[in-house]
Amino acid sequence: MRALVIFVLLNLLLGPISSKPVEHNTSRRSSGRSRHHSRESSAGVAGERPGTCPVENPFAGSFHQKGKGENPDRLRSRFVLAVGRYIVRFVEYRQAEELRKDLVALLGSEGKRWNWIERRNKAAEFPTDFGIVNLGKELLDRLKELIPSVASIRDVHPDSKILRTLKFDTSDTSDEGAVHGFCGEDGSVEKIQGRLHTRWTMDEDDENVTSLRKLLLMEKPSFASVLKAEKVWDQGYSGKKVKVGIFDTGVRKDHPHIKNIKERTNWTHEPTLDDGLGHGSFVAGVVASSHNGCLGLAPDVDLHTFRVFTNDQVSYTSWFMDAFNYAIITEMNIVNLSIGGPDYLDEPFVDKVLEVTSNGILMVSAIGNDGPLYGTLNNPADQNDVIGVGGVNYQDRIAHFSSRGMSSWELPLGYGRIKPDIMAYAQDVRGSKIQTGCRTLSGTSVASPVATGAVCLLASTVPEENRWGIVNPASMKQALVEGANRLDGMNIYEQGSGRLNLSESMHVLQNYKPRASVVPATLDLSDCPYMWPFCTQPLYAHAMPVMVNATILNGMGVVGEITSPPVFEPKGEHGGLIEMDFDYSSRLWPWSGFLGLYIRVKDEGEDFEGVVEGEVVFTVTSQPARGEDQLRKSQVRMPFKAEVIPTPPREKRILWDQFHSVKYPPAYLPRDNLDIKNDILDWHGDHPHTNFHNMFDYLREHDYFLEILGSPFTCFDAKQYGALLIVDSEDEFYPEEIEKLEQDVREEGLGLVVFADWYNVQSMKKMVFFDDNTRSWWKPVTGGANVPALNDLLEGFGIALGDTILRGQFQINKHQIRYSSGANLIRFPAGSYLHAYDLEKTSASGRQNTKHEILGLTEVEEGRVAVFGDSSCLDSSYLIVDCFSLLEGLLEFTTKGAASSDLLPVLLGDSARHEQGLGSNSTVLPSRPSDVDFKTASFTLTNPLQCYKNSGTFYKGKKEKRSASKKQQEEELESRTVSGLKESKKPEEVVNLEEDAVHSQGMADLGLETKAQIDPSLQKSDASSATSTAEPSILSPQEQETIQPPLIVSKWSALVGVLVMVGLYRLTRRRQPGKKETSEHAV
């Protein structure tokens, strides 16, 4: 009954895909988790009958040739908009017939003008919050007008129907990383159908391989034996009385390897419950097989399969939504998702995952097959409430395909979380085939069910009478991470807590007492290589704060509070030299939260060299469990250790601009390297600790210290740094930043190094595509870099970039440089050093090789500026030939440091000096696209200029109590546009916030950047108070922590304070969509 109440109260979209009613069998029992609607189901072993799932004219539409690599025998689902068919979402869960009556009362009787489409599926047996209707445009417009005045209706969205077309062959995996779409030779883009997800690594060996390979396989132990599962089995534990849902491609009803297939459900448009691909059967076998040739870890588990992927590996968010709801209703214990994708702003999906775990369901998910690239964590495995699993081989070395951290939700203002949580075997793992027999597969989609099988087995070791009082998403993750074996040679963002250890985790779980903990348990910044990147760059005074994003696990309850704020307790003689500030989840939900640490060395430590130590201490409380009468309380102590050195000289200190980096999501940011044909998105974070990690390591090896600037240029002291490094910048610049930077270069001697990227409006137009999952057209908001914004920044130096896209290779003093997809220089001042090379230009008339200026160096009074048109040679994502030596040479030039690079004499050679300069003030500059609203992606265009905790100026401002009028900020925020940026505040009016209370629903928004901040349209229409004390079992995603607007207190009278608050209220009313008031997401 409680589960039904939860289901009724929760307020998320369930959107079907098929345009016709879909029949589903009823069943005795069912469970599973998946991303969409229940299309078919079956009950038990006998009497199964898959429901029909009609597709209107499955071959409607033309078959179009995709070109090289197409497989004419494979069909693939494609969505197009169904004319006149719409999804109407309601604010609460009720029976479908009741929702139908609401629309009748609003629109009149059904007939030619509109009609309700009845759905017959497993989810239809329970309350829902949406309906599907046929509407004419006139009535649709009328409905949209009426919605604000109708309390029961949230909104309306177009529905779609499924057609089938030829599938593009993706068998070529020469490029590492994700396959999110395909790029034609003309620059056009086609996204893969359905929800974005990682490529499936399906390396296979079976009975048909060569005898030598078979011999090698025979010599390899099974993952169950390596994990010593027999020691657990011998104690009588085998997963019995544990319900697990497998969200995958299905399984045959009488599979001989699996004992207890309790129910199969299908949520796709394909009219089958069976597995036609083999992936679902394999995953189910890894968890539950009893076949001696490929034993699973929990052979007696109760298995429920949720078919959420078609045989063509396509799925939709709505399919998962329905399946997740059904999993909650049927009270699954554990669910496995051997899938994931880059879209952590798919809010309906993310919120539904939170809903699932808040109901006590343990979710295990693959971290992704986008390795060896960094910053490629997949959702939902990157969420705090989910057990994210990476992959290792039997030698305990990381699998090349396993995605690496850190998470990128928090960028640019914050720092990413530590993921994956644990590692499991992912290479050459033996599992079940579709019919019978065993096969070998590789991928994190294999590691995930290995971990899921372990979780099922571990859960069964807890006495049944109190099992689910002890086992919850937090306690199980605590058992896994505390029992894991740390692996040699890997850092924390590669392996998390280490490789799964069954026996140690069982010991933790069987002796478990509800408590809170933090991951990592110890913060030793000197522990190399495990604590990379922190261990490679010691702390020193006058630096940007070092940010660490830890995860709090609360095994005491689904909801908890940090009742004593985190404090740093120094130890030893020198521990007091450390100053820490914190951001944290004041409310932990569900089962978890974040702890953001900002670590600095005090000014008095500028000459100190040695080790400092201390502890971070805080207390977590949760409501009493059933039968208890006192609050549950747990004090957490996290030991801290770090190496401190004297502050390095200015010429060795480089400042990296992170603040102006924009990535997918929230908007469509195209890839930087147009030669990469299988990954259409720029989504790796563009951070020195993600896809620029090799560059970071190179700079450290050459004695440079790289600090991260996550605030505007007005928030750092230029006298401290040799150069500002701007790489692949996408956001706009505040006018105050432009003014201050020019002053810093000309008067303070700051060096400026810019690595740009391609930009061309016509090429961007070719990249537009229709996304069938969100049912919207995607347009690139800018190019590889925002060249018009960079030109605004560089205008004061007489420098500008063009919109010619260039590629090719050249040499500088025997150093090979690859120019992947870069821009040209069209302005540079007289007396500069300019370098032109023969490069291929792509234009409407074809491709031709001509000389183009792409590299320039110049002196500007006290400072120096260097600009290069391409950043791909610094980016580790798809690096072929790096240009780190070129970067070193440019840094030596701009910082005026000791010249050791053999490139610098060539770069400053007499032949490169141009006395006349390049271009003139009349040179036409690239323009911004007129049909794109860049505010959907931009942080600077939607937030007032201010400094954050991630900047050194924040701390100085905090001490000096600097403040400014909040009303002036609000007025400036509303008036600023791309074209009006230069008419804003003066640099001296920059605000330094005194308080930044960051709260999120169990996800570490260390950078204050919540989903609703990034895109106000994502704010919910009805948000509950952050201080809600509702029972954990009925919490909904709406009951989440939000960022409260900071109150800037000045020395004006109380009357002025009241006026400021009124202005703030009016601003938030203007910014929030919908008819209902929501909690503010402001910075």
DOPASE-989599 format. One record per residue (C-alpha): x, y, z; residue in three letters. Coordinates in steps of 0.2 Angstrom, whole numbers, plus 5000, padded with zeros to 4 digits. Example, Ala and Ser with C-alpha at 12.3 -4.5 7.8 and 13.67 -1.06 7.14 Angstrom:
2
506249785039Ala/506849955036Ser/
# end
This chain:
1083
500050005000Met/501450125004Arg/502250094987Ala/500550144979Leu/500450304989Val/502250344984Ile/501750314966Phe/500250424967Val/501150574975Leu/502650574964Leu/502550704950Asn/503550654934Leu/503150624916Leu/502650444909Leu/502650464891Gly/502150324879Pro/502850304862Ile/501650214851Ser/500250304843Ser/499050164846Lys/498450074861Pro/499549934866Val/499049774874Glu/499949704889His/499649544898Asn/499349554917Thr/500549454927Ser/500749384945Arg/502249474949Arg/503349604940Ser/504849704943Ser/506249794934Gly/506849964930Arg/506950044914Ser/506850204905Arg/505150194897His/503450134895His/502849954898Ser/502449884881Arg/502249704885Glu/502449584900Ser/502349404904Ser/501949314920Ala/503049174927Gly/503649024916Val/501948964909Ala/500649054900Gly/501649194893Glu/500949294879Arg/501849444873Pro/500649594870Gly/500449664853Thr/501249824849Cys/500649884832Pro/501750004822Val/500850104809Glu/501450064792Asn/503250004798Pro/504050044781Phe/503250214779Ala/504450344773Gly/505850324761Ser/507350214764Phe/508850324761His/510650274759Gln/511850324772Lys/513350294762Gly/514850184766Lys/514550054779Gly/512750034778Glu/511949864781Asn/510449834771Pro/509849684782Asp/509749784798Arg/508249894802Leu/508150034814Arg/506850124823Ser/506550314819Arg/505350434827Phe/504450564818Val/503150684825Leu/501350614824Ala/500250754817Val/499050814830Gly/499550684844Arg/500150764860Tyr/500550714878Ile/499650814892Val/500550804909Arg/499550824925Phe/500250884942Val/499750734951Glu/499550544949Tyr/497750484946Arg/496850354937Gln/496850384918Ala/495050404917Glu/494950544930Glu/496250634920Leu/495250614904Arg/493750684913Lys/494750844917Asp/495150864898Leu/493350834894Val/492750974906Ala/494051094899Leu/493951054880Leu/492150984878Gly/491550814873Ser/492750704862Glu/492450704844Gly/493250774828Lys/494050914837Arg/495050804850Trp/495050634857Asn/495850534871Trp/497050394866Ile/496850244877Glu/498350154883Arg/498349964888Arg/499949914896Asn/500549864913Lys/500750044919Ala/498950074914Ala/498349974929Glu/499050104941Phe/498850294943Pro/499750404930Thr/500150584927Asp/499950604909Phe/498750564894Gly/498950554876Ile/497650654865Val/497350704847Asn/497250884845Leu/497051004830Gly/498151164830Lys/496751284835Glu/496251184850Leu/498051154855Leu/498351334855Asp/496751354866Arg/497351224878Leu/499051304880Lys/498151474884Glu/497051384897Leu/498451284906Ile/499051424917Pro/497251444924Ser/497051254927Val/497751194943Ala/497751004938Ser/498751024921Ile/500651054920Arg/500951064902Asp/500750984884Val/502050914873His/502050834855Pro/502050644854Asp/502850544841Ser/502550384832Lys/503850254827Ile/504450214809Leu/505850104804Arg/507250144792Thr/508950074788Leu/510150084802Lys/511850154799Phe/513250024802Asp/514250064817Thr/515449914816Ser/516950024814Asp/517650064831Thr/519250134826Ser/518850294835Asp/518850274854Glu/517350344864Gly/515550374862Ala/514550344847Val/513250484848His/512950514830Gly/513750514813Phe/514450654803Cys/514450664784Gly/515850724773Glu/514850884770Asp/514850924789Gly/513050864791Ser/512550774807Val/511350634811Glu/511150584829Lys/510850404834Ile/509050364837Gln/508350374855Gly/509150424871Arg/511050464870Leu/511950314877His/513750254877Thr/514350134863Arg/514149944868Trp/515749854869Thr/515349684862Met/517049604859Asp/516649424858Glu/517349254859Asp/516349094859Asp/516448914853Glu/516948974835Asn/518549054840Val/520248984835Thr/520948834846Ser/522348944853Leu/521149074859Arg/520048934866Lys/521548864875Leu/521949034883Leu/520149054888Leu/520148884896Met/521648944907Glu/520749094913Lys/519749074929Pro/517949134929Ser/517449304938Phe/516549204951Ala/518049104956Ser/519249254955Val/518049344967Leu/517949184978Lys/516049174977Ala/516148994982Glu/516649045000Lys/515049145001Val/514049004993Trp/514748875005Asp/513948975019Gln/512248945011Gly/512049115003Tyr/511549124984Ser/510449274982Gly/508849184988Lys/507349304992Lys/508149454983Val/507249534968Lys/508249604954Val/507749694939Gly/508749684923Ile/508549834912Phe/509149774895Asp/508649684879Thr/507649544887Gly/507849354889Val/506949204883Arg/505649134895Lys/506348964898Asp/508249004897His/509048844904Pro/510448944913His/509249044924Ile/508148964938Lys/506949094943Asn/506349204930Ile/504849274939Lys/504249404926Glu/504749474909Arg/504049644903Thr/504349734887Asn/504349924886Trp/504849944868Thr/503849954852His/504449784846Glu/503149654849Pro/504249524858Thr/504849484876Leu/506349384869Asp/508149444867Asp/508649464849Gly/510349534852Leu/511049434866Gly/511549574877His/510149554889Gly/510349364890Ser/512149384894Phe/511849514908Val/510549404916Ala/511749264916Gly/513149354924Val/511949394938Val/510949234940Ala/511649094929Ser/511748914937Ser/512648844922His/514348774927Asn/515148844911Gly/514649024915Cys/514149034933Leu/513249194939Gly/513549264956Leu/511749244963Ala/511049094955Pro/509449084967Asp/508949264964Val/507249314958Asp/507449384941Leu/506349514933His/506849574916Thr/506349734908Phe/506549744890Arg/506949934887Val/508149914872Phe/507649854855Thr/508649734845Asn/509449884836Asp/510049954853Gln/508850094853Val/507850164869Ser/506850314874Tyr/506750414890Thr/504850374891Ser/505150184890Trp/506250194905Phe/505050314914Met/503650184914Asp/504750044918Ala/505450134933Phe/503750164940Asn/503249984938Tyr/504849934947Ala/504350044962Ile/502649974962Ile/503249794962Thr/504549834975Glu/506149784967Met/507649764978Asn/508949794966Ile/509049854947Val/510449834935Asn/510649964921Leu/512049914909Ser/511850074900Ile/512150254902Gly/512350414892Gly/513050594893Pro/511450684896Asp/511350714915Tyr/510150854911Leu/508850734905Asp/507850794920Glu/506350674919Pro/507550524918Phe/508750594932Val/507350634944Asp/506550464941Lys/508150384946Val/508150484962Leu/506350424965Glu/506850244962Val/508350254975Thr/507350354987Ser/506150204988Asn/507550104994Gly/507950014978Ile/509849984975Leu/510350044957Met/511949974949Val/512450054933Ser/513850044920Ala/515050194921Ile/515250194902Gly/516250124888Asn/516950294882Asp/518750264889Gly/520150294889Pro/519450464888Leu/519350564904Tyr/517750664909Gly/516650534900Thr/515650464915Leu/513950414910Asn/512250444918Asn/511550374929Pro/513150294935Ala/513850464939Asp/512450504952Gln/512850494971Asn/511350384974Asp/511850254961Val/513250124962Ile/514350174947Gly/515450024940Val/517050034930Gly/517949894922Gly/519549804925Val/520349644917Asn/520849484926Tyr/522649564929Gln/521749704939Asp/522249834926Arg/520949954920Ile/520049914904Ala/520450034890His/518650064887Phe/518150104904Ser/517550284906Ser/518550394918Arg/518050534929Gly/517850664935Met/516050704934Ser/515650864924Ser/513950924931Trp/514851044943Glu/515851134930Leu/516351274927Pro/516051344945Leu/516451194955Gly/517351024954Tyr/516850854949Gly/516350704960Arg/517450554962Ile/516750414951Lys/516650264947Pro/516250204964Asp/517050024962Ile/517849924948Met/517249744943Ala/517849624929Tyr/517449684912Ala/518549594900Gln/518349424893Asp/516949384905Val/515949224902Arg/514049234902Gly/512549154894Ser/512049154876Lys/510349184869Ile/509749004868Gln/511048894877Thr/512948884879Gly/514149024885Cys/515049164876Arg/516349294881Thr/515949484881Leu/516849644887Ser/516249814892Gly/515749904908Thr/513949834903Ser/514749674909Val/515549744924Ala/513849814930Ser/513049644931Pro/514549574939Val/514349704953Ala/512449684953Thr/512649494955Gly/513849534970Ala/512549654977Val/511149524976Cys/512349394984Leu/512849514998Leu/511049565002Ala/510649385004Ser/511949365018Thr/510949485029Val/509549395039Pro/507949405030Glu/506949475045Glu/507949635045Asn/508749625028Arg/507949785021Trp/508049875037Gly/509949865035Ile/510249855016Val/509950015007Asn/510750114993Pro/511950205006Ala/512350055017Ser/512749945002Met/513850074994Lys/514750095010Gln/515049905011Ala/515649904993Leu/516850044994Val/517550005011Glu/517849825006Gly/518649864989Ala/520449834985Asn/521349984979Arg/522349944963Leu/524149994960Asp/524550124947Gly/522750194945Met/522050364951Asn/520450394960Ile/519550454945Tyr/519950294936Glu/519650164949Gln/518550254963Gly/518850154979Ser/519550004970Gly/519049824964Arg/517549734971Leu/518049614986Asn/516549504990Leu/517249435007Ser/517749605014Glu/516149685009Ser/515149545016Met/516149575033His/515649755033Val/513849725029Leu/513649585042Gln/514349695055Asn/513449855049Tyr/512749985061Lys/511850125052Pro/513050275051Arg/513650415039Ala/515250415030Ser/516250505017Val/517050455001Val/518550465001Pro/518750415019Ala/520450495020Thr/520950655010Leu/522850635008Asp/523350744994Leu/525150684994Ser/524650504990Asp/525250474972Cys/524650414960Pro/522950374969Tyr/522550554973Met/523050624955Trp/522950764951Pro/523050834969Phe/524650744973Cys/525650814958Thr/525450994963Gln/525751044981Pro/524851174990Leu/525551354992Tyr/524951524998Ala/524151654987His/523351524975Ala/521651484969Met/520751364982Pro/521051184978Val/519351104977Met/518850934982Val/517150864979Asn/516850714992Ala/515250614993Thr/514250595009Ile/513350425012Leu/512050415025Asn/511550235029Gly/510450295043Met/508950355032Gly/508450415015Val/508450595023Val/509750665034Gly/510450835039Glu/512150895043Ile/511750975060Thr/513551025065Ser/514351115050Pro/515951045043Pro/517551115052Val/519351095049Phe/520351045065Glu/522151065062Pro/523450945069Lys/525250965073Gly/526351125073Glu/525951175055His/524151115053Gly/523551295057Gly/524251355040Leu/522751275031Ile/521151375029Glu/519551275023Met/517851335017Asp/516451215013Phe/514951195003Asp/513851045008Tyr/512150965007Ser/511251035022Ser/509950895018Arg/510550735012Leu/509350655000Trp/509150514994Pro/510350425005Trp/511850545000Ser/512450714998Gly/514050804994Phe/515450895004Leu/516351024994Gly/518051075001Leu/518951234996Tyr/520751215003Ile/521951365004Arg/523651405012Val/523551555023Lys/524651705018Asp/525851675032Glu/526251505025Gly/527051585009Glu/528851525014Asp/528351365022Phe/528851195015Glu/528251035023Gly/526750925027Val/525150985035Val/523850885043Glu/522150895051Gly/520350825051Glu/518750875043Val/517350845056Val/515450855054Phe/513850775061Thr/512450695052Val/510750655059Thr/509250565053Ser/507450525059Gln/507250375070Pro/506850205062Ala/505350115066Arg/505350065084Gly/506650195089Glu/506250355099Asp/507850455096Gln/508650535081Leu/510050435073Arg/511650535074Lys/513350495067Ser/514950605068Gln/516050595053Val/517950625054Arg/518950635038Met/520850645040Pro/521750775029Phe/523550775024Lys/524450885011Ala/526150945005Glu/526451135006Val/527851224997Ile/528451404996Pro/527451504983Thr/528251484966Pro/528851624956Pro/527651724945Arg/528351664928Glu/527951474933Lys/526151504938Arg/524851484925Ile/522951524927Leu/521751414917Trp/520151494912Asp/518751364916Gln/517351494918Phe/517051524900His/516951344895Ser/515251274890Val/514951094886Lys/513450974882Tyr/512250984891Pro/511351104893Pro/511451154875Ala/512151074858Tyr/513951104858Leu/514751024843Pro/516350934843Arg/518051034842Asp/518850914830Asn/517750894814Leu/518850744809Asp/517950634822Ile/516450564814Lys/515650464827Asn/515450584842Asp/514450744838Ile/514550824855Leu/515850924865Asp/515450844882Trp/517150794891His/517150944902Gly/518651044894Asp/519551044911His/521451014914Pro/520850864925His/519750784911Thr/520150794893Asn/521650904895Phe/522450794908His/523950754897Asn/524250934895Met/524150964914Phe/525450824917Asp/526650894904Tyr/526551064912Leu/526850994929Arg/528350894922Glu/529051054916His/528851144932Asp/527351244928Tyr/525951264941Phe/524251264934Leu/522851344944Glu/520951344939Ile/519951504938Leu/518151464939Gly/517551644941Ser/517651794930Pro/519251884925Phe/518852014938Thr/519151884952Cys/521051864951Phe/522651964955Asp/523651974939Ala/525252014949Lys/525251834955Gln/525251744938Tyr/526351744923Gly/525051704910Ala/523151674908Leu/522851524897Leu/521151524887Ile/520851364878Val/519251314868Asp/518251454875Ser/516351454871Glu/515451574883Asp/515351764881Glu/516351884891Phe/515752014903Tyr/516252194897Pro/517152214914Glu/518152064911Glu/518752134894Ile/519252294902Glu/520152214916Lys/521052094905Leu/521752224894Glu/522252324909Gln/523152174917Asp/524152134901Val/524652314897Arg/524952384915Glu/525252224926Glu/526252124913Gly/525151974913Leu/525451854898Gly/523951794888Leu/523951634878Val/522351584868Val/522051424859Phe/520451444849Ala/519451324837Asp/518451324822Trp/516951434819Tyr/515851454804Asn/514051494804Val/513651394788Gln/514451244794Ser/513451254810Met/511851264800Lys/512351094792Lys/512451014809Met/510651044814Val/509650884817Phe/508050824825Phe/508150734841Asp/506750604842Asp/507050574861Asn/506750754866Thr/505650784850Arg/506550944846Ser/507751024833Trp/509551034840Trp/510551184833Lys/512351214838Pro/512451374849Val/514151404843Thr/515651324834Gly/517151234842Gly/517551404850Ala/516551564852Asn/517551664840Val/516451814840Pro/516651824859Ala/518551794858Leu/518651934845Asn/517752054858Asp/519052004871Leu/520552024859Leu/519952184851Glu/520952294862Gly/522552214857Phe/522152224838Gly/521852044836Ile/520451944828Ala/520051764822Leu/519151724806Gly/517851594801Asp/518951484789Thr/519051304794Ile/520751234791Leu/521551064794Arg/523250994790Gly/524950964796Gln/526551064797Phe/528251074807Gln/529051204818Ile/530851164820Asn/530550974818Lys/529050974829His/527650904820Gln/525950994823Ile/524250934818Arg/522951064814Tyr/521350974816Ser/519951094814Ser/520551274817Gly/520251454813Ala/521251574804Asn/521951744810Leu/521251894801Ile/521952034812Arg/523652054821Phe/524552214825Pro/526052284817Ala/527752224823Gly/527052054828Ser/527751884824Tyr/526551794812Leu/526651614806His/525751544790Ala/525651364784Tyr/524951274769Asp/523351204776Leu/521751134768Glu/520251244767Lys/518551174766Thr/517351284756Ser/515851284745Ala/516951264730Ser/517851114737Gly/519551094746Arg/521151184742Gln/522851204751Asn/523451384753Thr/524451474766Lys/523451544781His/524051634796Glu/523651534811Ile/524951584825Leu/525351754831Gly/526451824845Leu/526452014850Thr/527052124864Glu/525752244871Val/526652374883Glu/527152274898Glu/526252114893Gly/526351994879Arg/524951894869Val/525051734859Ala/523551664849Val/523451494840Phe/521951444830Gly/521651264836Asp/521551174853Ser/521350994847Ser/523250964849Cys/523051004867Leu/521450894870Asp/521750714875Ser/520050664868Ser/520550614851Tyr/522350664851Leu/523450604837Ile/524950724838Val/525150844853Asp/525751024853Cys/526351034871Phe/528051094865Ser/527151234856Leu/526251284872Leu/527851274882Glu/528651394870Gly/527151514870Leu/527151514889Leu/528951554889Glu/528651704878Phe/527151774887Thr/527851744905Thr/529551814900Lys/530251664909Gly/531951574906Ala/531951514888Ala/532251324887Ser/531151284872Ser/531951254856Asp/530351324847Leu/530551504854Leu/531951554843Pro/530951504828Val/529351584834Leu/530251744836Leu/531351734821Gly/531651884810Asp/530751804795Ser/529151794806Ala/529051974810Arg/527752074801His/528052264802Glu/526352294793Gln/525352184803Gly/523852084797Leu/522152154792Gly/521452314797Ser/520052394807Asn/518952374791Ser/519152184791Thr/517452094792Val/517351984807Leu/516351834810Pro/514651864816Ser/513551774829Arg/512151664822Pro/510451764821Ser/509351614824Asp/510151544840Val/509751604857Asp/511351584866Phe/510651614883Lys/510151434883Thr/511951384885Ala/512751544892Ser/513151574911Phe/513751744908Thr/512151804899Leu/511051734913Thr/511951784929Asn/512651944936Pro/514551974937Leu/515151914954Gln/516651814961Cys/516351634969Tyr/517151534982Lys/518251454969Asn/519251624967Ser/520551704978Gly/519651874977Thr/518151794985Phe/519151765001Tyr/519851945001Lys/518152014997Gly/517451915011Lys/518751985023Lys/518452165017Glu/516552155018Lys/516352215000Arg/514652234994Ser/513552304980Ala/511752344977Ser/510752184973Lys/509452284964Lys/510852344952Gln/511352164949Gln/509652114945Glu/509352264933Glu/510952224924Glu/510552044923Leu/508952084914Glu/509652214902Ser/511152114897Arg/511152034879Thr/512451974868Val/512452144858Ser/512252254874Gly/513652174884Leu/514852324883Lys/513552444891Glu/513652354908Ser/514452384925Lys/516252454929Lys/517552334935Pro/517552404953Glu/515752354955Glu/516152164955Val/515252084970Val/516051954981Asn/514751844989Leu/514751815008Glu/513651665007Glu/513451524994Asp/512251395002Ala/512351254989Val/511051124990His/510550984978Ser/509550824979Gln/511050714983Gly/512150774969Met/513650884972Ala/513351054964Asp/514951114971Leu/514951254958Gly/513151314962Leu/512651264945Glu/510951174947Thr/509951104932Lys/508751244934Ala/510151374934Gln/510851314918Ile/509151314910Asp/507651394920Pro/506451304909Ser/506951144919Leu/506251214935Gln/504751124942Lys/503051204943Ser/502851154961Asp/504351134973Ala/504151094991Ser/505051175005Ser/506851125007Ala/506551105026Thr/505250975023Ser/505150835036Thr/504050715026Ala/504350535029Glu/505750465018Pro/504550345009Ser/503550475002Ile/504850604996Leu/504750654978Ser/505950734967Pro/505150904970Gln/505650894988Glu/507450944984Gln/508751064990Glu/508951224980Thr/510151364980Ile/509451504990Gln/509851684983Pro/511251754993Pro/510751915003Leu/512052045000Ile/511952155016Val/512552325015Ser/512652465028Lys/511052545022Trp/509552565032Ser/508252425035Ala/507152515023Leu/508352495009Val/508552305014Gly/506652285012Val/506652364995Leu/508052244989Val/507152094995Met/505552154985Val/506652174970Gly/507352004972Leu/505551934974Tyr/505052024958Arg/506551954948Leu/506251774953Thr/504451794948Arg/504951854931Arg/506251714929Arg/505251564934Gln/504151484921Pro/502451414924Gly/501051464935Lys/501651404952Lys/503051474962Glu/504651374964Thr/506151384975Ser/507451504967Glu/509051434959His/510151584960Ala/511951614962Val/
# end
